[in-house]
Amino acid sequence: MNNTLSIKGKRLGCFLLFYLFTFLPLMAQFNTDRLVMVGRSALFYEDYVLSIQYFNQAISQKPWLFEPWFFRGVAKYYLDDFRGAESDCTVAIERNPYVVNAYELRGLCRINLKKYADAVKDYDKALRYNPHNQGLWHNRILCLIQDKNYDLALAQIDTMLTHWSKYARAYSMQAEIYLLQKDTTKAVTALEKSLELDPYDGGIWAERAIISLAREKWKEGEEYLDKSIHLMPKQPVNYINRAMARYNQNNLRGAMADYDTALDLDPNNFLGHYNRGLLRAQVGDDNRGIEDFDFVLKLEPDNLMALFNRALLLEQTGNLRAAIRDYSKVIEEYPNFWFGLQHRASCYRRLGNTKQAELDEFRILKAQMDKRFGHQPRLSKKQMRKRSDEDMEKYNQLVVADEQEVEHEYKSEYRGRVQNRKAELSFLPMFSLSFRRPVNDVKTQIPYEESVEAFNTRSKSRPVYISCDQSKLGEDRMRQTFAFIDSLSTAIDASKSTVNVKPLLFLRAIAYSSIQNFENAIDDLGIYLQIDSTSSLAYWQRAVCQAKMNEFNAAQGTNIELQMANVLGDLSDAIKLAPKNGYLYYNRGTLYALRNDNQRAIDDYTRAIQLEQNLAEAYYNRGLVYIRLKRVDEAITDLSKAGELGLYQAYSVIKKYTSK
């Protein structure tokens, strides 16, 4: 019996060695289709720099293919390299001129490069192949508006409305053109039609408000902005505009609150800081007014209006030398600004510098007391200046934008980052094996598991860590990982026994995982498990890699039910082999959560917490499952514990669902 087992063992060993030496060299050769697929997977997981590396390899192997050029263009687009993305799309189109997506993406790149006429040409080509794509029509019209080709844009809107008569945005674009042509009557009619079709579009209410504000119908404008803000609460320009409407109705408290909200959403907003600074000065909040003008001057160091207003507040608070510094810069640029000279003279006198004060006063007298000199105009509730107006006499007027531009919303699947398209409740990912040591400013404890420690002791190579970190590799680490894979492949090819090959395969699988090459990682782990079917670590890592591939494949519209079952099988096998490994229960709980199998998810997260009491990720994910089940009290308890253990994002979830 023992001899039979021994012979079978030798045969298995010979078979595996034959497999390794015969087929692995073939697998190691560049497979362009696989390179493109791995690159697309990295693209899906927003590892844009890494995806570009894979597409570069595919292009070097087969430069005549369309796909690697196009997808490299997508990666560059997300990295805001619009010029590079445009170039790659151009090459892709040369290789296959019949793919609508390439024209669409190049059009978006050209929009970002303000090459609107060229973008129109791209949308013309795309519509030739896909004439019923509403988004392409929409974007082409917006480009025509940006290119000031209003008559053609109006004609195309008419054509568009013959196909989509109830498309509200077409009427709002029509209204924008009428506004640019100074025909507010037609603009109002078009917007009212748009709101009749879609009263839940906050952007259209904002456009309607702009017309009311331009007509100085402040109350009406505020009402329209209330509706826009209700539907679009994260748009700072709406709060800036409503503050103006409230200010002109003498609602200073409401205006101040709107400026505060706008600056919470957009801390670098010029109009928000400048106008709030003026309001603070008016209500006597001088020190905080100075802070606002300090910020404005960081954004625009040569803004003399802000400089003069800060000087007035510095004088008011007794910081006379700083006030003189600011007054001097303004007077240097406007030597006949008598009001500024008077204030600087007053500061000099208060400091006891009579000589300098008299010099300023003499300059004023020499000008024979200009009619406008001598009285400080109060902040007018009815006067506003445009941002480009540099008349120093208007230093105390609230600022409005030169043109109330409508924010264009281009239609495209590329508009938002992938993370912006994810579900509202986003579960933390599975724990996997990695060469990267977990780093957290709050959580000092490194995840520990006996089987991982045992592997590190035996391997005597790179240490393996347990990690939930989703951060991307830097370029240096990426190059090192590719080099490490090459060295492991060389060692595997040179190895003469399965005993020596086994740890090398495992290390290479982890390396492949770190560069998003999950398919190769799964191949290596499959061979490893043929050699040693008792390795919980191999089942663990293979399950994570397959789960990652499933997420990508599902986004491509592939049915992944069978592959999900494989993940569950690997995790269950790993748990049988290592029943005290809390990270495995956490991973299986996450799989159940993603499959909406809520009670099993809770059971596994609970078991994970019993084994690893400080596993913040398990508390967090279990809290999200409780939210899904509307068990909010239990959810907040778990999320609070997750936050206590260092997962600070838990507090934003608590805030959201506590307020609900």
Secondary structure as UniProt FT lines:
FT   HELIX           2..28
FT   HELIX           32..44
FT   TURN            45..46
FT   HELIX           48..61
FT   TURN            63..64
FT   HELIX           67..78
FT   TURN            79..80
FT   HELIX           82..95
FT   TURN            97..98
FT   HELIX           100..112
FT   TURN            113..114
FT   HELIX           116..129
FT   TURN            131..132
FT   HELIX           134..146
FT   TURN            147..148
FT   HELIX           150..163
FT   TURN            165..166
FT   HELIX           168..180
FT   TURN            181..182
FT   HELIX           184..197
FT   TURN            199..200
FT   HELIX           202..214
FT   TURN            215..216
FT   HELIX           218..231
FT   TURN            233..234
FT   HELIX           236..247
FT   TURN            248..250
FT   HELIX           252..265
FT   TURN            267..268
FT   HELIX           270..282
FT   TURN            283..284
FT   HELIX           286..299
FT   TURN            301..302
FT   HELIX           304..316
FT   TURN            317..318
FT   HELIX           320..333
FT   TURN            335..336
FT   HELIX           338..350
FT   TURN            351..352
FT   HELIX           354..366
FT   TURN            367..368
FT   TURN            371..372
FT   STRAND          384..386
FT   TURN            387..388
FT   HELIX           392..394
FT   TURN            395..396
FT   STRAND          398..400
FT   TURN            413..414
FT   HELIX           418..421
FT   STRAND          432..434
FT   HELIX           450..459
FT   STRAND          465..467
FT   HELIX           475..494
FT   HELIX           498..514
FT   TURN            515..516
FT   HELIX           518..531
FT   TURN            533..534
FT   HELIX           536..555
FT   TURN            556..557
FT   HELIX           561..577
FT   TURN            579..580
FT   HELIX           582..594
FT   TURN            595..596
FT   HELIX           598..611
FT   TURN            613..614
FT   HELIX           616..628
FT   TURN            629..630
FT   HELIX           632..644
FT   TURN            645..646
FT   HELIX           649..659
//
